[in-house]
Amino acid sequence: MEKKRRVLIVGSGSAAYAAALRLKEGGENDLLILTDRRKNGTSRNAGSDKQTYYKLSLSGGVPDSVRAMAENLFEGGSTHGDLAYAMAAGSVGAFLKLFELGVPFPRNRMGEFVGYKTDHDPQTRGSSAGPLTSFYMTGALEKACFEKGVPVTEGKCAAAIAAEGNEVRGLVTVDAEGSIEAWPAENVILATGGPAAIFRNVVYPPGQTGMTGMAAEAGASLENFAEWQFGIASVKFRWNLSGSYQQVIPRYYSVDGTGRERDFLKESGRFRDGADLLESVFLKGYQWPFTAGHIEGSSRVDLAAADELAAGRGVFMDFRQNPPGLSDGLGELPGTAREYLQNSGALQGTPVERLLAMNPGAVKLYRDHGIDLMCEPLEITLAAQHSNGGIGVDQNWQTGIRGLYAVGEAAGTFGVHRPGGSALNAGQVGAARAAEAILADGTPRESGGKALEEKRREIEEKAEKLLSGKGRDHLRIREEGEDRMSSSAAALRLVSELPREEEKLRSLLREWEESASVSGREDLAAAFVTRDSLIASLALLSAEILAAGTSGSRGSAVYLKDGTILPEDPAYRDFVTVTRWDGKRFETHYEPVRPLPEPDQWFERVWKEDREKREKNARKKSAREE
């Protein structure tokens, strides 16, 4: 068994490094980052046309406030007020920290961090360092951690969390050679990202899988797990086709088995006329996520694409050609779209020329991945991009298990919808608050012990069974689960199929436990990822089955019953769904959202409280070191 640690951080993305840096700067030296593959993960390998960081407005004359931003986050529906307030209050500090570390957020000549509107944003709170904003964030935070000597152990895949008496005891990992190790710890921060192995069609980069299931198995609840974001993305290279990719209005078409091309948007019958079609494509830039609220608007583009995919046709976006209606120039563009392109200096003749004028980095990004938008179309699909829900946390990002924290996309901090770019802010703020809570809690707690040893033996037994398994390879089981979830439980959720899929996923998990096989010890870590994804899929189905009969179609999900879209019941926006594992199955119920807090605003009282807290924490730290 490895030596006892005060803090284990699982993951190596921007949230993980942010937590580690805050802990190190706060004087905590007994910490360790464990990661499967350091250069994998979403924040290092994902982005969009102009990846947004959402924070309090820091430019211009339009007034903004922490309270206003918190209210906007809270208005997303099914969002806890204390989390919304914390994300708003911490946004400026987190943003400026990243800028000081070298993330190139732009400023005007007076030094203002100018902003722009993102989706669900009534202000201009968005900022960006380009398509690779989260990549720059991860690199800057990692560099700072390395410079401060934060230790990182690579090649360790988390397989299980040990808890006892509602307190965390440590972690069990499986490495690339199949060795199983126990890691005792007083505190564990999960920065493992979203559960990316649930669906086949995903924008998540290869290598991002998430490990949400093990947190649920340990006793942590999941909140709002049915709330996701889906949108149009490229297939060959996984990337969100949002923002300027849509605003330059490319041609959409499909190809059948004979090679016949079809301008399916025009032929779908979903649009009133050519101007309506063009405006809907343009609006996908602002409204990239497929959204139940835009079913009569821009999300008709997604629905038409989904129809073509369901019919077995390949679907493409072509930046070399204008869509029908623009063949004679941009005169038929609706006024808003034309004004936007004119202000952006992007009235060129073809979509790719407009894209080069407005956002050349968006073209370079694909060229760097072997795809030249000037020479070839992009094959696309409707894919999962982000989990709004996740592991339930309090205002310090601590789960219901003491000492177990979840930050980044692993944490369930959002509900029905959220402003674009707010996930990057949530990861940084949550990491900071988790680190500060750990630094303030100087009370030594038990770690390791019987609970961790039992969990290690359990994983070893499962590993030996996999090595002797005579049934299907675990990857075939995972692929069947992904296909089933994508066909019935993704953006379009078939109400009649959900209970059957839940039973089938249970049988797939039983198959994994009883007969699944691996190619060798080096395949064991991936096999535990398969198991985790099956557990997470069951959690999602439990939440979806409840939503199908209550809240209905909302956010990025449409529930279909006998071909009819179930409407939303907005009353459920005042509640979160809570999903818990009892060892055999998940149960989901509703709980009221926590309201927006009314923090003390009187300076002298807050100053006194802050001084006393700092003095108390200093005494705790001194006592612990002695």
C-alpha positions in Angstrom: 0.0 0.0 0.0 1.3 3.5 -0.9 2.1 6.0 1.8 -0.8 8.0 3.3 -1.4 11.3 1.7 -3.3 14.3 2.9 -4.7 15.1 -0.6 -4.9 13.0 -3.7 -6.0 14.7 -6.9 -7.3 12.5 -9.7 -6.9 13.9 -13.2 -4.5 16.2 -15.1 -6.8 18.8 -16.7 -7.2 22.5 -15.9 -9.4 21.8 -12.8 -7.0 19.3 -11.4 -4.0 21.6 -11.8 -5.9 24.6 -10.4 -6.7 22.7 -7.2 -3.1 21.5 -6.9 -1.7 25.0 -7.4 -4.1 26.5 -4.8 -3.2 23.9 -2.3 0.5 24.3 -2.9 0.4 28.1 -2.7 -1.6 27.7 0.5 1.2 25.7 2.2 -0.1 22.2 1.6 2.9 20.0 0.6 1.4 16.5 1.2 -0.4 16.2 -2.0 -0.1 14.1 -5.2 -1.7 14.2 -8.6 -2.7 10.8 -10.0 -3.5 10.6 -13.7 -4.1 7.9 -16.3 -2.4 9.7 -19.1 -1.2 13.2 -18.4 -1.7 14.6 -22.0 -5.2 13.1 -22.4 -8.5 14.7 -21.2 -11.0 17.2 -22.4 -9.5 20.5 -21.3 -6.2 19.8 -23.0 -7.7 18.4 -26.2 -11.0 20.1 -26.8 -12.4 23.5 -27.7 -14.6 25.2 -30.3 -14.3 28.0 -32.9 -13.7 30.6 -30.1 -13.7 28.7 -26.9 -15.4 31.0 -24.3 -14.5 31.7 -20.7 -17.5 33.2 -18.9 -16.9 35.6 -16.0 -18.1 38.9 -14.6 -17.9 41.7 -17.1 -14.7 43.7 -16.9 -15.1 46.3 -19.6 -17.4 49.0 -20.9 -20.1 51.0 -19.2 -22.8 48.4 -18.8 -23.2 47.7 -15.1 -22.7 44.1 -13.8 -22.5 42.6 -10.4 -21.8 39.3 -8.6 -25.5 39.1 -7.7 -26.6 39.7 -11.3 -24.3 37.0 -12.7 -25.4 34.6 -9.9 -29.0 35.2 -10.8 -28.3 34.5 -14.5 -26.6 31.2 -13.6 -29.5 30.4 -11.2 -32.1 31.1 -13.9 -30.6 28.3 -16.0 -33.1 26.1 -14.0 -32.5 23.3 -11.6 -29.3 25.0 -10.4 -28.4 25.4 -6.7 -28.2 29.1 -5.7 -25.1 28.7 -3.5 -23.2 27.2 -6.4 -24.3 29.9 -8.8 -23.3 32.6 -6.3 -19.9 31.0 -5.7 -19.2 30.7 -9.4 -20.1 34.3 -9.9 -18.1 35.6 -6.9 -15.0 33.6 -7.8 -15.0 34.3 -11.5 -12.9 37.4 -11.6 -10.2 36.0 -9.3 -10.0 32.8 -11.3 -9.9 34.6 -14.6 -7.2 37.0 -13.6 -5.2 34.2 -12.1 -5.2 32.5 -15.5 -4.2 35.8 -17.2 -1.3 36.3 -14.8 -0.1 32.7 -15.5 0.0 33.5 -19.2 -3.3 32.6 -20.8 -3.6 35.2 -23.6 -7.0 36.8 -22.9 -7.2 39.9 -25.0 -7.4 43.5 -23.7 -8.1 46.8 -25.4 -5.6 49.7 -25.4 -6.9 50.9 -22.0 -6.4 47.5 -20.5 -10.0 46.3 -20.4 -10.8 42.7 -20.9 -13.4 43.3 -23.5 -16.2 40.7 -23.8 -18.9 39.4 -26.0 -22.3 37.8 -25.6 -22.4 34.0 -25.5 -25.5 31.8 -25.4 -27.8 32.4 -22.4 -25.8 35.5 -21.5 -27.7 38.8 -21.1 -24.4 40.7 -20.7 -21.1 40.6 -22.6 -19.3 38.4 -20.1 -17.6 36.0 -22.6 -13.8 36.2 -23.2 -11.6 33.9 -25.2 -8.0 33.1 -26.1 -9.2 31.4 -29.3 -10.1 27.9 -30.2 -7.7 26.4 -27.7 -8.6 28.4 -24.6 -8.8 25.4 -22.3 -5.5 24.0 -23.8 -3.7 27.2 -22.8 -5.3 27.1 -19.4 -4.1 23.6 -18.8 -0.6 24.3 -20.0 -0.3 27.5 -17.9 -1.5 25.8 -14.7 0.6 22.7 -15.3 3.7 24.8 -15.8 3.0 26.6 -12.5 2.5 23.4 -10.7 5.7 21.9 -12.0 7.6 25.0 -11.1 6.3 24.7 -7.5 7.2 21.0 -7.3 3.8 19.5 -7.3 4.3 15.7 -7.7 2.5 13.9 -10.6 2.3 10.1 -10.9 1.2 9.0 -14.4 -0.2 5.8 -15.6 -2.7 5.2 -12.8 -6.3 4.7 -13.7 -8.7 5.2 -10.8 -10.9 2.1 -10.4 -12.6 2.5 -7.0 -13.1 4.9 -4.1 -13.0 3.5 -0.5 -15.3 5.2 2.0 -16.2 4.3 5.6 -18.7 6.0 7.9 -19.4 8.5 5.2 -15.8 9.6 5.1 -13.3 8.9 2.3 -10.4 6.5 3.0 -8.6 6.5 -0.2 -8.4 5.2 -3.8 -7.6 2.1 -5.7 -5.9 2.3 -9.1 -5.0 0.0 -12.0 -1.9 0.8 -14.0 -0.9 0.1 -17.6 0.7 -3.3 -16.6 -2.4 -4.3 -14.7 -0.9 -3.8 -11.2 -3.5 -2.8 -8.6 -2.5 -0.3 -5.9 -4.2 1.2 -2.8 -3.7 4.9 -2.1 -4.7 6.0 1.4 -5.8 9.7 1.6 -7.6 12.0 3.9 -9.0 14.0 1.0 -9.6 13.0 -2.6 -10.4 15.5 -5.4 -12.0 14.0 -8.4 -11.1 16.0 -11.5 -11.8 13.1 -13.9 -14.0 15.1 -16.3 -17.4 14.1 -17.7 -18.6 10.5 -18.2 -17.6 10.5 -21.9 -17.9 6.7 -22.5 -21.7 6.6 -22.2 -22.4 7.5 -25.9 -20.9 6.4 -29.2 -21.3 9.9 -30.8 -19.3 12.3 -28.7 -17.2 15.4 -29.1 -15.1 14.4 -26.2 -11.5 13.7 -27.4 -10.3 10.1 -27.6 -8.9 9.1 -24.2 -11.4 11.1 -22.2 -13.7 8.6 -20.3 -14.5 10.0 -16.9 -15.1 7.9 -13.8 -18.4 9.0 -12.4 -19.6 5.5 -11.7 -17.0 4.8 -9.0 -18.2 7.9 -7.1 -21.8 6.7 -7.2 -20.7 3.3 -6.0 -18.9 4.8 -3.1 -22.1 6.5 -1.9 -21.9 9.9 -3.6 -25.2 11.1 -5.1 -25.5 12.3 -8.7 -27.5 15.5 -9.5 -29.2 16.5 -12.7 -27.5 13.6 -14.5 -30.1 13.7 -17.3 -29.0 17.3 -18.2 -26.5 17.2 -21.1 -25.4 19.3 -24.0 -25.6 17.9 -27.5 -24.7 19.6 -30.8 -23.4 19.3 -34.3 -19.8 18.1 -34.4 -17.3 16.8 -36.9 -16.6 13.0 -37.0 -13.1 12.5 -38.4 -11.7 15.0 -35.9 -13.9 15.5 -32.9 -14.7 19.2 -32.6 -17.7 21.5 -31.9 -19.0 23.2 -35.0 -20.3 26.2 -33.1 -19.8 29.9 -33.4 -18.2 31.2 -36.6 -18.4 27.7 -38.2 -22.2 28.3 -38.4 -22.2 32.1 -38.7 -20.4 32.0 -42.1 -23.4 29.8 -43.3 -21.9 26.7 -45.0 -23.8 24.3 -47.2 -25.4 21.3 -45.4 -25.9 18.2 -47.5 -26.3 14.4 -47.1 -25.1 11.5 -49.2 -27.0 8.2 -49.7 -25.6 4.8 -50.5 -25.5 5.5 -54.2 -23.5 8.7 -53.7 -26.4 11.0 -54.5 -26.1 14.4 -52.7 -29.2 16.0 -51.2 -29.7 19.5 -49.8 -31.6 18.0 -46.9 -32.3 21.3 -45.0 -34.1 22.7 -48.0 -36.0 19.4 -48.7 -36.8 18.7 -45.1 -40.0 20.8 -45.0 -38.9 22.2 -41.6 -38.3 25.8 -42.8 -40.8 28.4 -44.0 -38.6 29.6 -46.8 -35.0 30.2 -47.8 -34.5 33.2 -45.5 -35.8 31.2 -42.5 -33.3 28.4 -43.3 -30.4 30.7 -43.7 -31.2 32.5 -40.4 -31.5 29.2 -38.6 -28.0 28.1 -39.7 -26.6 31.5 -38.7 -28.2 31.3 -35.3 -26.6 27.9 -34.7 -23.5 30.0 -34.0 -25.1 31.5 -30.9 -27.3 28.5 -30.2 -25.0 25.6 -30.9 -26.4 23.2 -28.3 -29.4 21.3 -29.6 -32.1 22.8 -27.4 -35.7 21.8 -26.8 -36.5 25.5 -26.5 -35.4 26.1 -30.1 -37.3 23.2 -31.7 -39.2 25.7 -33.8 -36.0 27.7 -34.4 -32.3 26.9 -34.9 -32.6 23.4 -33.5 -34.5 22.4 -36.7 -31.1 22.1 -38.2 -30.1 19.4 -35.7 -33.4 17.6 -36.2 -33.1 17.6 -39.9 -29.5 16.2 -39.6 -30.7 13.6 -37.1 -33.4 12.5 -39.7 -30.7 11.9 -42.3 -28.4 10.0 -39.9 -31.3 7.8 -38.8 -32.0 7.0 -42.5 -28.4 5.8 -42.9 -27.1 8.7 -44.9 -23.9 10.5 -44.3 -24.2 14.2 -43.4 -21.8 16.9 -44.3 -21.0 20.6 -43.9 -19.2 22.1 -46.9 -17.4 25.4 -46.5 -16.5 25.5 -50.2 -20.0 26.1 -51.3 -22.9 28.4 -50.3 -26.2 26.8 -49.5 -29.2 27.1 -51.8 -30.4 30.7 -51.6 -26.9 32.3 -51.5 -25.9 31.2 -55.0 -26.3 34.8 -56.3 -24.5 36.4 -53.4 -25.4 37.4 -49.8 -28.4 39.6 -50.8 -30.9 37.0 -49.4 -29.3 36.9 -46.0 -31.6 38.1 -43.1 -30.6 41.5 -41.8 -29.1 40.3 -38.5 -26.8 37.8 -40.2 -25.7 40.2 -42.9 -25.0 43.0 -40.4 -22.9 40.6 -38.2 -20.9 39.4 -41.2 -20.4 43.0 -42.4 -19.2 44.2 -39.0 -16.8 41.2 -38.9 -15.4 42.1 -42.4 -16.7 38.7 -43.7 -18.8 39.4 -46.8 -16.7 37.2 -49.0 -18.1 34.9 -51.7 -17.8 31.5 -50.0 -18.1 30.2 -46.5 -14.5 29.3 -46.1 -13.4 32.8 -47.3 -15.7 34.3 -44.8 -14.3 32.0 -42.1 -10.8 33.0 -43.0 -11.7 36.6 -42.7 -13.5 36.3 -39.4 -11.6 33.5 -37.6 -8.6 32.1 -39.5 -7.7 30.0 -36.5 -10.8 28.0 -37.0 -9.5 27.0 -40.5 -6.0 26.4 -39.2 -7.3 24.1 -36.5 -8.7 21.6 -38.9 -5.7 21.9 -41.2 -3.5 21.1 -38.3 -5.5 17.9 -37.9 -5.2 16.9 -41.6 -8.5 18.4 -42.9 -8.4 21.3 -45.3 -11.7 23.1 -45.3 -10.8 24.7 -48.6 -10.6 21.3 -50.3 -13.0 19.0 -48.6 -16.3 18.9 -46.6 -16.7 17.8 -43.0 -18.6 14.8 -42.1 -20.8 15.6 -39.1 -23.1 14.1 -36.4 -25.2 15.1 -33.5 -22.9 14.4 -30.5 -22.7 14.6 -26.7 -20.4 17.5 -25.7 -20.9 18.2 -22.0 -22.6 16.9 -19.0 -24.4 19.7 -17.1 -25.1 17.4 -14.2 -22.7 15.1 -12.4 -21.6 14.3 -8.8 -23.6 16.4 -6.3 -21.5 18.9 -4.4 -22.0 21.6 -1.8 -20.7 25.3 -1.9 -17.2 24.0 -1.3 -17.5 21.4 -4.1 -17.4 18.6 -1.4 -19.6 15.6 -2.1 -21.9 14.0 0.4 -18.8 11.9 1.5 -16.6 13.9 3.8 -13.2 14.5 2.2 -14.3 13.6 -1.3 -14.5 16.5 -3.7 -15.5 16.8 -7.3 -14.3 19.6 -9.6 -14.6 20.4 -13.2 -17.1 18.6 -15.4 -17.2 15.7 -12.9 -19.2 18.0 -10.6 -22.9 18.5 -11.1 -23.0 22.3 -10.9 -25.4 23.1 -13.7 -29.0 22.3 -14.6 -31.2 22.8 -17.6 -28.9 25.3 -19.4 -26.0 27.5 -18.7 -24.2 30.4 -20.4 -21.6 29.3 -22.9 -18.1 29.1 -21.4 -19.4 28.9 -17.8 -18.0 25.3 -17.5 -14.4 26.6 -17.7 -15.1 29.1 -15.0 -16.9 26.5 -12.8 -13.8 24.2 -13.0 -11.5 27.0 -11.8 -13.8 28.3 -9.1 -14.7 24.8 -7.8 -11.0 23.8 -7.7 -10.2 27.0 -5.7 -13.0 26.5 -3.3 -12.2 22.8 -2.7 -8.6 23.6 -2.1 -9.5 26.4 0.3 -11.9 24.1 2.2 -9.1 21.5 2.6 -6.6 24.1 3.7 -9.1 25.3 6.3 -9.8 21.9 7.6 -6.8 21.1 9.7 -8.4 18.2 11.7 -6.5 14.9 11.0 -8.7 12.1 9.8 -8.3 8.4 9.4 -7.3 7.1 6.0 -6.6 3.7 4.5 -7.5 1.0 7.0 -9.9 -1.9 6.6 -12.2 -0.1 4.1 -9.4 0.6 1.6 -7.9 -2.9 2.0 -11.3 -4.5 1.3 -11.8 -2.3 -1.8 -8.3 -3.2 -3.1 -9.1 -7.0 -2.7 -12.5 -6.5 -4.4 -10.8 -4.9 -7.4 -8.1 -7.7 -7.5 -10.9 -10.3 -7.5 -12.6 -8.6 -10.4 -9.4 -8.4 -12.2 -8.6 -12.1 -11.8 -12.1 -12.9 -13.1 -11.6 -10.8 -16.1 -8.3 -12.5 -16.9 -10.0 -15.9 -16.8 -13.2 -14.7 -18.5 -14.4 -16.8 -21.4 -17.1 -14.4 -22.7 -17.1 -11.3 -24.8 -14.3 -8.8 -24.8 -15.2 -6.0 -22.5 -14.8 -3.4 -25.3 -17.6 -5.2 -27.3 -19.8 -4.9 -24.2 -18.9 -1.2 -23.9 -19.6 -0.6 -27.6 -23.0 -2.2 -27.3 -23.9 0.0 -24.4 -22.7 3.1 -26.2 -24.8 2.3 -29.3 -27.9 1.6 -27.2 -27.5 4.9 -25.3 -26.9 6.9 -28.5 -29.9 5.4 -30.3 -32.5 5.8 -27.5 -31.2 8.0 -24.7 -29.1 10.8 -26.2 -30.5 14.1 -27.5 -33.6 12.3 -28.8 -35.0 10.1 -26.0 -37.5 7.5 -26.9 -39.8 7.1 -23.9 -41.1 3.6 -24.7 -37.5 2.4 -25.1 -36.0 3.7 -21.9 -37.1 1.0 -19.5 -36.0 -1.7 -22.0 -32.7 -0.1 -22.4 -32.3 0.1 -18.6 -32.9 -3.6 -18.3 -30.5 -4.3 -21.2 -27.8 -2.1 -19.6 -28.3 -4.1 -16.3 -27.7 -7.3 -18.3 -24.6 -5.8 -19.9 -23.2 -5.0 -16.4 -24.0 -8.5 -15.2 -22.2 -9.9 -18.3 -19.2 -7.8 -17.4 -19.2 -9.1 -13.8 -19.7 -12.7 -14.7 -17.9 -13.5 -18.0 -16.3 -10.5 -19.6 -12.7 -11.0 -20.9 -9.6 -8.9 -21.5 -6.7 -9.3 -23.8 -4.2 -9.3 -21.0 -3.2 -7.6 -17.8 -2.4 -4.4 -19.8 -6.1 -4.3 -20.7 -7.4 -4.3 -17.2 -7.5 -0.5 -16.7 -9.7 -0.1 -19.8 -12.0 -2.9 -18.6 -12.7 -1.0 -15.4 -13.5 2.1 -17.5 -16.0 -0.1 -19.3 -17.6 -1.1 -16.0 -17.7 2.5 -14.9 -19.4 3.6 -18.1 -22.1 0.9 -17.7 -22.8 2.1 -14.2 -23.0 5.7 -15.3 -25.3 4.7 -18.2 -27.7 3.1 -15.7 -27.6 6.3 -13.6 -28.5 8.3 -16.7 -31.4 6.0 -17.7 -32.8 6.2 -14.1 -32.8 10.0 -14.3 -34.2 10.0 -17.8 -37.1 7.7 -16.9 -38.1 10.0 -14.1 -37.8 13.1 -16.4 -39.9 11.5 -19.1 -42.9 11.3 -16.8 -42.3 14.7 -15.0 -40.2 17.6 -16.3 -40.4 16.5 -20.0 -38.4 18.0 -22.9 -36.0 20.7 -21.8 -32.4 21.7 -22.1 -30.6 19.7 -24.8 -33.0 16.7 -24.6 -36.3 16.0 -26.4 -38.5 13.1 -25.1 -40.5 11.5 -27.8 -43.7 9.4 -27.0 -45.3 7.8 -30.0 -43.5 10.3 -32.2 -44.8 13.3 -30.3 -42.5 15.6 -28.4 -43.4 15.8 -24.7 -43.7 19.4 -23.5 -41.7 20.7 -20.6 -43.3 21.3 -17.2 -41.3 24.3 -16.0 -42.3 23.8 -12.4 -39.5 21.2 -12.2 -36.9 23.9 -12.7 -37.2 24.6 -9.0 -35.9 21.1 -8.3 -32.8 19.0 -8.9 -32.9 15.3 -9.6 -30.9 13.2 -7.2 -29.7 9.8 -8.3 -28.3 7.2 -5.8 -26.9 3.7 -6.2 -28.0 1.1 -3.7 -25.5 -1.5 -4.9 -27.8 -3.1 -7.4 -29.8 -0.3 -9.1 -30.2 3.5 -9.2 -33.1 5.4 -7.7 -33.9 9.0 -8.7 -36.1 11.5 -7.0 -36.5 15.3 -6.8 -35.2 17.7 -4.2 -35.7 21.5 -4.1 -32.9 23.6 -5.3 -30.9 25.5 -2.7 -31.9 29.2 -3.0 -29.6 32.0 -3.8 -27.9 33.1 -0.5 -27.8 36.6 0.9 -24.2 36.9 2.0 -23.2 39.5 4.6 -22.2 42.7 2.8 -21.2 44.8 5.8 -17.4 45.3 5.5 -16.4 45.5 9.1 -18.3 42.3 10.1 -16.9 40.4 7.1 -13.4 41.7 7.8 -13.5 40.6 11.4 -14.8 37.1 10.4 -12.1 36.8 7.8 -9.3 37.7 10.2 -10.6 35.2 12.8 -10.9 32.5 10.2 -7.3 33.1 9.0 -6.0 33.0 12.6 -7.9 29.8 13.3 -6.6 28.1 10.1 -3.1 29.1 11.0 -3.4 27.5 14.5 -4.8 24.3 12.9 -2.0 24.2 10.4 0.6 24.7 13.2 -0.9 22.0 15.4 -1.0 19.6 12.5 2.7 20.2 11.7 3.7 19.6 15.3 
